[in-house]
Amino acid sequence: MTPRLNMASLHLKLRIIILLLPLFLLRAKENQYLTFSEKCMGTEFKIIIDDANESHCKLAANQAFEEAHRLDLMFSDYLSNSEASTLSASSYTNQGNQFQEVSSEFFKILKFCQSLSVKTNGKFDISVGPASRLWRIARFRKTMPKASKIANALSRIGYTKIILHPVESKVCLNQEGMLLDFGSIAKGYAGDQMLLILKKHGLIHSLIDTGGDLVIGQAPRGKTGWRVKIGGDKHPELPTLNLSNCAVATSGDIEQFVTIDGKIYSHIIDPSSGIGINERKQVTVIGESGMVADSMASAALICGPNYSEKILAQYEIESAFFITQQNGSKRLDQYKCKR
């Protein structure tokens, strides 16, 4: 998996900038937005709340950050005692036929990931960890991994090698040396859970930024939505968004790529090849939750706009923006949900 889901992650989520109009910044003190930040999952998480009670907001924000750290202990592959690391380690000891008990929450996320893997024909695959570690070294050295090492990594990848128990919260990894990578879903899911905590405190006019993925509550008081500008690659037809009660995630290789033997490769790996894709692309997805938007942005980047359309429809994605760089020009394709 990725280094604590940091900026070198397999599926980098490019920064999405929240635009606060000058009017917002000049409002009376009791109506100013309150912002709290803390480092988690290898990046900076932010909470923005439109509420006047600062002490109450701080208490709720601290609890939300505690939830994010709890989830890091579930998803991280850098922490040997995390639930993900423990499950990956079991592939070395279970001889391919022993089920490992996991938490019901973790099992629910695994079921979601497996379903998406089936629908994308493996383009979305949380078992890609062996290739992501190998490709990270290749990017650092700026050299292509040996074919034998790529083949070895590929032999340990495959969502069909993750067997979910039909009744109980148990999982079997039936290939030795598997390594699960939740970099394409963890931050989005964390944002969902953090927003739920704020809502339990009555803080409904809130926004969570988990290092570029946004999970958005109700609009600020007196406004129709949070104004959001898509970061990363620019295109003159990209709109400024006015959003509430949804989530936004961007996946792309605009900031992280490497040139090897004259070819440009992304940090984003195609699970079928075990190396970075060699197209310059960026995808932004607006969905009903952070988990859906995060994972769908990652999947759509690999699948491309045409193949992604039917998958996006199944998850009721509101809209998606695809930017592709070819021969020095940028093409924008937009998907809109047909309801």
Backbone torsions as a table, in degrees:
resi	resn	phi	psi	omega
1	MET	NA	-173.1	-174.6
2	THR	-86.7	162.7	179.6
3	PRO	-70.0	91.2	-179.5
4	ARG	49.7	34.7	176.7
5	LEU	58.2	37.2	-174.2
6	ASN	-87.0	-163.1	-174.6
7	MET	-67.3	-10.5	175.6
8	ALA	-97.9	20.2	-174.1
9	SER	-66.8	157.1	-178.2
10	LEU	-55.9	-41.5	-179.2
11	HIS	-119.8	81.4	-176.0
12	LEU	-63.0	129.2	176.8
13	LYS	-99.9	107.1	-175.5
14	LEU	-65.6	148.2	-175.1
15	ARG	-58.3	130.3	173.3
16	ILE	-107.4	124.1	-171.2
17	ILE	-94.4	128.0	176.7
18	ILE	-87.6	123.0	-177.4
19	LEU	-96.0	114.2	174.4
20	LEU	-102.1	115.3	-177.2
21	LEU	-63.1	153.8	178.9
22	PRO	-52.4	-34.1	178.9
23	LEU	-59.2	-39.7	178.3
24	PHE	-61.5	-44.1	-174.6
25	LEU	-71.2	-21.3	-177.4
26	LEU	-99.5	5.0	-178.5
27	ARG	-68.9	167.2	179.6
28	ALA	-60.8	153.1	-173.4
29	LYS	-55.2	-38.3	-175.9
30	GLU	-69.0	-11.9	-179.4
31	ASN	-112.0	6.8	-179.8
32	GLN	-70.8	152.4	175.5
33	TYR	-72.3	141.9	175.4
34	LEU	-102.6	131.3	-176.5
35	THR	-121.5	131.4	178.1
36	PHE	-127.7	142.2	-179.2
37	SER	-140.1	152.8	178.9
38	GLU	-161.4	146.2	178.6
39	LYS	-79.8	131.0	177.8
40	CYS	-154.3	148.8	-179.8
41	MET	51.5	34.5	175.6
42	GLY	77.4	10.3	179.6
43	THR	-146.4	-179.7	-179.2
44	GLU	-95.4	125.6	173.7
45	PHE	-98.2	141.8	178.0
46	LYS	-128.8	146.4	173.6
47	ILE	-123.8	127.2	178.7
48	ILE	-119.9	125.0	-174.5
49	ILE	-128.1	134.8	173.7
50	ASP	-99.4	90.9	-178.3
51	ASP	-160.2	151.7	-175.2
52	ALA	-89.4	-19.0	-174.2
53	ASN	-89.3	93.0	-173.9
54	GLU	-65.0	-41.9	-177.2
55	SER	-65.7	-39.8	178.2
56	HIS	-66.0	-41.6	179.4
57	CYS	-64.2	-39.9	-179.2
58	LYS	-64.5	-42.2	178.3
59	LEU	-60.2	-46.8	-179.1
60	ALA	-66.2	-40.4	180.0
61	ALA	-63.5	-41.1	178.7
62	ASN	-61.6	-40.1	178.1
63	GLN	-66.9	-36.4	177.8
64	ALA	-65.9	-40.8	177.5
65	PHE	-66.9	-36.3	175.8
66	GLU	-60.7	-37.7	177.5
67	GLU	-64.9	-39.6	178.2
68	ALA	-63.0	-41.0	178.3
69	HIS	-67.7	-35.7	175.9
70	ARG	-60.5	-42.4	-179.1
71	LEU	-71.4	-28.4	174.1
72	ASP	-62.1	-36.2	177.2
73	LEU	-70.6	-12.4	174.8
74	MET	-90.6	-44.4	-168.5
75	PHE	-95.9	-25.0	-169.9
76	SER	-63.5	141.5	171.3
77	ASP	-104.1	0.4	176.2
78	TYR	-91.3	-18.3	176.6
79	LEU	-98.0	116.6	-173.7
80	SER	-66.0	-21.8	-179.1
81	ASN	-97.0	7.7	178.3
82	SER	-70.7	160.8	-179.3
83	GLU	-64.8	-38.9	179.0
84	ALA	-64.8	-45.2	-179.8
85	SER	-64.4	-40.3	179.6
86	THR	-62.9	-42.2	179.0
87	LEU	-66.6	-43.6	178.3
88	SER	-60.2	-41.8	-179.3
89	ALA	-63.6	-27.5	-178.6
90	SER	-65.3	-20.5	-179.2
91	SER	-66.6	-18.4	179.0
92	TYR	-86.2	-16.9	-170.4
93	THR	-120.1	-11.2	-172.1
94	ASN	-95.4	2.3	179.1
95	GLN	54.4	22.7	173.2
96	GLY	78.1	6.5	-177.0
97	ASN	-137.6	12.1	-179.7
98	GLN	-110.0	129.6	177.0
99	PHE	-86.6	138.1	178.9
100	GLN	-106.1	132.0	179.3
101	GLU	-75.0	136.4	177.5
102	VAL	-130.3	167.9	179.0
103	SER	-68.0	154.8	179.7
104	SER	-62.9	-34.2	178.9
105	GLU	-66.5	-46.2	179.0
106	PHE	-63.0	-40.3	179.7
107	PHE	-63.3	-40.1	178.8
108	LYS	-60.8	-41.4	179.7
109	ILE	-68.8	-39.7	176.9
110	LEU	-60.8	-40.8	178.8
111	LYS	-63.2	-41.2	177.6
112	PHE	-62.3	-46.3	-179.3
113	CYS	-62.5	-42.6	-179.6
114	GLN	-64.9	-39.4	177.7
115	SER	-62.5	-42.7	178.9
116	LEU	-67.7	-35.1	177.1
117	SER	-61.5	-42.1	178.9
118	VAL	-63.0	-45.6	-176.1
119	LYS	-69.3	-25.6	179.0
120	THR	-100.1	6.7	-179.1
121	ASN	56.6	39.1	175.1
122	GLY	85.4	2.3	176.8
123	LYS	-67.7	-30.9	169.9
124	PHE	-102.0	122.0	-173.5
125	ASP	-155.4	112.7	-177.6
126	ILE	-75.8	-5.3	178.0
127	SER	-87.7	11.4	-174.1
128	VAL	-75.2	0.0	-175.2
129	GLY	-48.7	-45.2	179.7
130	PRO	-57.9	-38.7	179.6
131	ALA	-73.4	-36.7	-179.0
132	SER	-65.4	-37.9	177.4
133	ARG	-68.3	-41.7	178.9
134	LEU	-64.8	-42.3	-177.5
135	TRP	-70.9	-29.2	177.3
136	ARG	-63.0	-41.3	176.9
137	ILE	-65.5	-41.5	-179.4
138	ALA	-62.0	-40.8	179.1
139	ARG	-65.9	-38.9	179.4
140	PHE	-65.8	-40.9	-178.4
141	ARG	-86.1	-14.6	-176.7
142	LYS	59.6	39.0	177.2
143	THR	-135.5	145.5	178.5
144	MET	-72.0	134.3	176.7
145	PRO	-61.3	153.4	176.4
146	LYS	-62.4	146.1	-178.6
147	ALA	-56.6	-35.9	-179.4
148	SER	-65.8	-34.9	178.9
149	LYS	-73.7	-37.6	175.8
150	ILE	-63.0	-43.6	179.6
151	ALA	-62.3	-39.6	178.3
152	ASN	-63.8	-43.5	178.6
153	ALA	-62.9	-44.2	-179.0
154	LEU	-62.9	-32.2	-179.7
155	SER	-66.5	-19.0	-178.9
156	ARG	-104.8	10.4	-179.3
157	ILE	-113.2	143.7	175.2
158	GLY	151.3	117.8	-177.6
159	TYR	-63.3	-23.8	178.9
160	THR	-70.5	-12.1	177.8
161	LYS	-87.1	-3.2	174.9
162	ILE	-98.9	110.0	-175.6
163	ILE	-105.5	119.7	179.2
164	LEU	-97.0	133.5	178.8
165	HIS	-63.7	137.9	-175.7
166	PRO	-69.5	-18.7	-175.3
167	VAL	-124.1	-49.6	-174.3
168	GLU	-93.8	164.8	177.3
169	SER	-82.7	72.2	-178.7
170	LYS	-135.8	149.9	-175.4
171	VAL	-136.7	144.6	174.0
172	CYS	-125.2	125.7	171.1
173	LEU	-98.9	110.0	-170.0
174	ASN	-98.1	23.9	173.6
175	GLN	-132.0	126.7	-178.8
176	GLU	-64.2	138.6	175.2
177	GLY	83.4	20.6	178.0
178	MET	-73.3	154.2	-179.0
179	LEU	-143.9	112.9	-176.7
180	LEU	-83.0	142.7	-175.7
181	ASP	-128.9	110.7	-178.7
182	PHE	-103.1	20.5	-178.1
183	GLY	-64.9	-16.2	-177.8
184	SER	-97.1	8.8	-178.4
185	ILE	-148.2	-22.9	-169.6
186	ALA	-62.7	-46.0	-175.9
187	LYS	-69.6	-37.1	177.2
188	GLY	-63.5	-44.1	178.7
189	TYR	-64.9	-40.0	178.2
190	ALA	-60.3	-41.6	177.8
191	GLY	-60.4	-39.6	177.5
192	ASP	-59.2	-48.1	-176.3
193	GLN	-69.6	-33.9	177.6
194	MET	-66.7	-41.2	179.4
195	LEU	-66.0	-35.6	177.5
196	LEU	-60.1	-39.3	179.3
197	ILE	-65.2	-42.9	177.7
198	LEU	-61.6	-40.1	-180.0
199	LYS	-64.7	-36.0	177.8
200	LYS	-63.3	-25.2	176.6
201	HIS	-90.1	6.6	179.2
202	GLY	80.8	9.6	-177.6
203	LEU	-94.9	78.4	-172.5
204	ILE	-84.9	-21.2	-179.5
205	HIS	-92.4	71.4	-170.7
206	SER	-136.7	162.3	177.9
207	LEU	-143.5	136.0	178.3
208	ILE	-112.2	129.2	176.0
209	ASP	-116.4	107.2	-178.8
210	THR	-99.7	63.1	178.8
211	GLY	73.9	29.6	178.1
212	GLY	121.5	-25.5	171.2
213	ASP	-86.1	135.7	-178.7
214	LEU	-114.2	134.1	169.6
215	VAL	-118.6	121.5	-164.3
216	ILE	-118.1	130.0	176.0
217	GLY	-90.3	-150.9	-179.6
218	GLN	-68.0	157.7	-178.4
219	ALA	-61.7	154.4	173.6
220	PRO	-57.0	154.9	-178.4
221	ARG	-57.7	129.0	178.2
222	GLY	81.1	4.2	-179.0
223	LYS	-121.0	162.1	179.7
224	THR	-92.0	-10.5	179.5
225	GLY	175.7	173.7	172.8
226	TRP	-87.5	130.5	179.8
227	ARG	-85.0	122.6	-173.9
228	VAL	-128.4	131.3	175.7
229	LYS	-110.8	130.6	-178.9
230	ILE	-70.7	127.2	-180.0
231	GLY	-90.5	-167.6	-179.1
232	GLY	79.0	-132.2	-178.3
233	ASP	-71.5	145.5	-177.2
234	LYS	-106.1	149.0	174.3
235	HIS	-148.5	136.2	-174.9
236	PRO	-60.7	-20.6	-178.4
237	GLU	-97.4	1.4	175.5
238	LEU	-69.2	127.2	-177.1
239	PRO	-83.5	160.6	164.9
240	THR	-87.7	128.8	-171.0
241	LEU	-95.8	148.2	175.9
242	ASN	-121.2	102.8	-164.4
243	LEU	-126.9	151.2	171.0
244	SER	-154.4	151.7	176.0
245	ASN	51.4	51.4	179.5
246	CYS	-158.8	-170.8	177.3
247	ALA	-140.8	151.4	-179.7
248	VAL	-131.2	134.1	176.7
249	ALA	-139.1	142.3	178.0
250	THR	-123.7	133.0	176.8
251	SER	-126.0	136.7	-179.1
252	GLY	-179.1	173.0	-175.8
253	ASP	-117.3	20.6	-174.4
254	ILE	-63.8	-37.2	-176.4
255	GLU	-95.7	-20.3	-174.5
256	GLN	-129.8	105.5	175.4
257	PHE	-152.1	170.0	-178.7
258	VAL	-142.0	146.9	175.8
259	THR	-104.6	120.4	179.5
260	ILE	-126.8	121.8	-179.6
261	ASP	53.2	39.8	175.8
262	GLY	82.8	-0.9	179.9
263	LYS	-111.6	143.3	178.8
264	ILE	-92.5	129.0	177.5
265	TYR	-123.4	145.6	177.7
266	SER	-81.5	163.1	169.2
267	HIS	-78.3	-10.0	-177.9
268	ILE	-88.8	127.2	-170.1
269	ILE	-101.6	136.7	169.5
270	ASP	-84.8	117.6	-177.4
271	PRO	-59.1	-22.2	-178.5
272	SER	-78.3	-22.7	-179.0
273	SER	-108.2	-25.1	-179.5
274	GLY	80.4	3.6	177.4
275	ILE	-129.4	171.9	-178.6
276	GLY	-65.8	145.0	176.1
277	ILE	-66.6	149.9	-176.8
278	ASN	-110.2	35.2	171.7
279	GLU	-121.2	144.1	176.6
280	ARG	-89.6	108.9	-174.5
281	LYS	-140.2	158.2	174.2
282	GLN	-147.8	138.7	179.2
283	VAL	-131.5	133.5	172.5
284	THR	-118.9	130.2	-176.9
285	VAL	-122.5	136.2	173.5
286	ILE	-110.2	117.6	-176.6
287	GLY	-133.2	-178.2	-175.1
288	GLU	-77.3	-21.4	-179.0
289	SER	-146.1	164.1	178.1
290	GLY	-65.6	-38.9	179.4
291	MET	-61.2	-43.4	-179.9
292	VAL	-69.3	-47.9	-177.4
293	ALA	-63.3	-43.8	-178.6
294	ASP	-61.4	-52.3	-177.3
295	SER	-68.7	-36.7	-178.9
296	MET	-71.2	-33.6	175.9
297	ALA	-64.0	-41.1	178.8
298	SER	-65.2	-45.1	-179.0
299	ALA	-67.0	-43.4	-176.4
300	ALA	-65.7	-30.7	179.5
301	LEU	-62.9	-41.4	179.8
302	ILE	-75.5	-40.6	-175.1
303	CYS	-73.5	-31.1	-176.0
304	GLY	86.3	162.9	-172.6
305	PRO	-62.7	-40.3	-175.5
306	ASN	-68.4	-50.9	-179.6
307	TYR	-67.6	-32.3	-175.8
308	SER	-69.8	-25.2	-170.9
309	GLU	-55.9	-46.4	-178.0
310	LYS	-70.1	-29.9	178.9
311	ILE	-73.5	-43.6	178.5
312	LEU	-58.2	-38.9	-179.3
313	ALA	-63.9	-36.3	-179.0
314	GLN	-65.8	-27.9	-179.8
315	TYR	-101.0	13.0	177.9
316	GLU	51.2	44.0	175.6
317	ILE	-67.3	128.4	-177.5
318	GLU	-64.7	-48.2	177.8
319	SER	-162.4	160.8	178.2
320	ALA	-147.7	146.4	-178.8
321	PHE	-123.4	121.9	-179.7
322	PHE	-109.7	124.6	173.0
323	ILE	-114.7	126.1	179.1
324	THR	-124.0	129.1	176.9
325	GLN	-96.0	125.2	178.4
326	GLN	-142.8	125.7	176.8
327	ASN	52.1	41.7	176.6
328	GLY	81.9	-4.1	179.2
329	SER	-113.8	161.8	-178.5
330	LYS	-118.6	131.5	178.2
331	ARG	-110.8	133.6	178.1
332	LEU	-111.0	123.8	172.6
333	ASP	-116.0	133.5	-179.5
334	GLN	-118.3	133.2	175.1
335	TYR	-105.4	135.0	175.5
336	LYS	-126.2	134.7	179.7
337	CYS	-64.5	132.0	177.9
338	LYS	-98.5	105.7	-177.6
339	ARG	-113.9	NA	NA
